[in-house]
Amino acid sequence: MNTCLVNFYWFVILTKEKSINSDTPSSITISLRPNSVKSAFDIIINNTQQKQTAQLSIANAQGRISISENRAINVGNNILSYNCANWASGLYMLKVVLADGTRKELKIVKQ
């Protein structure tokens, strides 16, 4: 009798946004446009609090970091533009951590 063993892996991707004060919702929104992307995309951070630092990282499905940097985030709309034309097609994870404790993870689909 022939036996075939197949492994299946399930990945759970969580999107979460929190504030240091958990009694009030975060007054900072983080979004991505467009999604899915071909050659470039924008990360939009709308900050209604105070000027602070954002730690950004983007990793492919294998966990290899494509981008890792700190950016100054001003009060108001902040548009951070990135070129991804030379990236391989696939799924990437964007992780944003702000100095006030706000965290968000978003999926990026590269065509």
HELIX and SHEET records of a PDB file:
SHEET    1   A 3 ILE A  28  ARG A  33  0                                        
SHEET    2   A 3 ALA A  40  ASN A  47 -1                                        
SHEET    3   A 3 GLY A  76  ASN A  83 -1                                        
SHEET    1   B 4 ILE A  65  ILE A  73  0                                        
SHEET    2   B 4 GLN A  52  ASN A  60 -1                                        
SHEET    3   B 4 GLY A  90  LEU A  98 -1                                        
SHEET    4   B 4 ARG A 103  LYS A 110 -1                                        
END                                                                             
